[in-house]
């Protein structure tokens, strides 16, 4: 299988003609030109994403400090494991998105990937803020690394991580497709199913 060509960062010979722009395999200048986009959906997505995050310390967790010890043992165990799972997922996303962006030659789409990577950083900070607030440093470290010690979490993480590592080693079209599908699974299934549990606790007045 032919290896994908990584785009150059500095490319004065890049083609500025929007009509010739390609998602992958194009000849990009890497210029961030918000007035000339081939993929028009980016404009609305970009503006929405810019307003789609919060600073963790803006959220008052004083009630969570009281609620967390009151959770049933099974609820607290699930809370800890899901939080550990999400910490891992968003951390590996932060590291992997630039790897995908290195082969995306539609620069407006790379803007989206850059915003997502930034938001993954904010998410990771949020989880750290939650852990620092509700538990001791010893408990914090135990929860933080349950994704490595819990057999079920590790199996899920390995599925995603192996796809990401494969693309690190083999930069071809099938590997890129698999890493993007793993991205969808991470964000569209794992992430949302994890948050469903937190929302359920909130609906029941437990956190």
BELWOUR-V853217 format. One record per residue. RES is the residue in three letters. OMEGA is omega in radians with two decimals (none if undefined). Layout:
# BELWOUR-V853217
RES | OMEGA
RES | OMEGA
This chain:
# BELWOUR-V853217
UNK | -3.10
UNK | -3.13
UNK | 3.08
UNK | -3.14
UNK | 3.10
UNK | -3.09
UNK | 3.02
UNK | 3.10
UNK | 3.10
UNK | -3.03
UNK | 3.13
UNK | 3.14
UNK | 3.11
UNK | -3.08
UNK | -3.13
UNK | -3.09
UNK | -3.09
UNK | -3.10
UNK | -3.12
UNK | -3.10
UNK | 3.13
UNK | 3.12
UNK | -3.14
UNK | 3.07
UNK | 3.10
UNK | 3.14
UNK | -2.99
UNK | 3.01
UNK | -3.04
UNK | 3.13
UNK | 3.08
UNK | -3.11
UNK | -3.08
UNK | -3.11
UNK | -3.12
UNK | -3.12
UNK | 3.04
UNK | -3.10
UNK | -2.97
UNK | -3.13
UNK | -3.09
UNK | -3.04
UNK | 3.13
UNK | -3.13
UNK | -3.11
UNK | -3.12
UNK | 3.10
UNK | -3.10
UNK | 3.14
UNK | 3.14
UNK | -2.94
UNK | 3.09
UNK | 3.13
UNK | 3.04
UNK | -3.00
UNK | -3.06
UNK | 3.06
UNK | -3.08
UNK | -3.13
UNK | -3.12
UNK | -3.08
UNK | 3.13
UNK | 3.12
UNK | 3.11
UNK | 3.13
UNK | -3.04
UNK | -3.03
UNK | -3.14
UNK | -3.11
UNK | 3.12
UNK | 2.99
UNK | -3.10
UNK | -3.14
UNK | 3.12
UNK | -3.14
UNK | 3.09
UNK | 3.11
UNK | 3.11
UNK | -3.10
UNK | -3.06
UNK | 3.13
UNK | 3.12
UNK | 3.09
UNK | 3.12
UNK | -3.11
UNK | 3.07
UNK | 3.14
UNK | -3.06
UNK | -3.10
UNK | 3.09
UNK | -3.12
UNK | 3.05
UNK | 3.13
UNK | -3.11
UNK | -2.99
UNK | -3.05
UNK | 3.07
UNK | 3.09
UNK | 3.08
UNK | -3.11
UNK | -3.13
UNK | -3.11
UNK | 3.10
UNK | -3.05
UNK | 2.95
UNK | -2.94
UNK | 3.10
UNK | 3.11
UNK | 3.06
UNK | 3.06
UNK | 3.11
UNK | 3.14
UNK | 3.13
UNK | 3.10
UNK | 3.13
UNK | 3.14
UNK | 3.09
UNK | -3.12
UNK | 3.06
UNK | 3.08
UNK | 3.12
UNK | 3.11
UNK | -3.14
UNK | 3.09
UNK | -3.14
UNK | -3.12
UNK | 3.11
UNK | 3.10
UNK | 3.11
UNK | -3.11
UNK | 3.13
UNK | -3.08
UNK | -2.94
UNK | -3.06
UNK | -3.13
UNK | 3.10
UNK | 3.13
UNK | 3.11
UNK | -3.14
UNK | -3.12
UNK | 3.10
UNK | 3.13
UNK | -3.05
UNK | -3.04
UNK | 3.08
UNK | 3.10
UNK | 3.11
UNK | -3.00
UNK | 3.11
UNK | -3.03
UNK | -3.10
UNK | 3.13
UNK | -3.12
UNK | 3.12
UNK | 3.10
UNK | -3.13
UNK | -3.13
UNK | 3.10
UNK | 3.12
UNK | -3.06
UNK | 3.13
UNK | 3.09
UNK | -3.14
UNK | 3.12
UNK | 3.12
UNK | 3.14
UNK | 3.04
UNK | -3.04
UNK | -3.07
UNK | -3.05
UNK | 3.09
UNK | -3.04
UNK | 3.12
UNK | 3.13
UNK | 3.09
UNK | 3.11
UNK | -3.14
UNK | -3.12
UNK | 3.10
UNK | 3.07
UNK | 3.06
UNK | 3.08
UNK | 3.12
UNK | 3.14
UNK | 3.13
UNK | -3.04
UNK | -2.98
UNK | -3.12
UNK | -3.05
UNK | -3.07
UNK | -3.07
UNK | 3.11
UNK | 3.07
UNK | -3.11
UNK | 3.09
UNK | 3.13
UNK | 3.12
UNK | 3.12
UNK | 3.13
UNK | 3.05
UNK | -3.12
UNK | -3.14
UNK | -3.13
UNK | 3.07
UNK | -3.06
UNK | 3.07
UNK | none
